[in-house]
């Protein structure tokens, strides 16, 4: 939130300086470019943070199954819970489509067997 507020403030200051630069103040161009670079950096940081959260939420589906504990769900935003539910449905649809009539449960046996041979 702090980063978004900072980005909003930088953008507003840039807009004000751009209108002044259009009127003939060319000394503001370097400052405008610097703020724009700051905006792009903050944008990359926010996107990296959101992508990391997305990967962690996806890993929660594989770790806990289709129902998250309340303690974890409490720390998620509404959009993140919605994304988790859509991912859960998408994964279930895929597992039903693979493996014949009963489907294939990919969430079973996530770790490989320790022995090389299996008794059948």
Helices and strands as residue ranges (DSSP letters): H 2-22, G 26-28, H 29-64, H 70-73, H 78-97
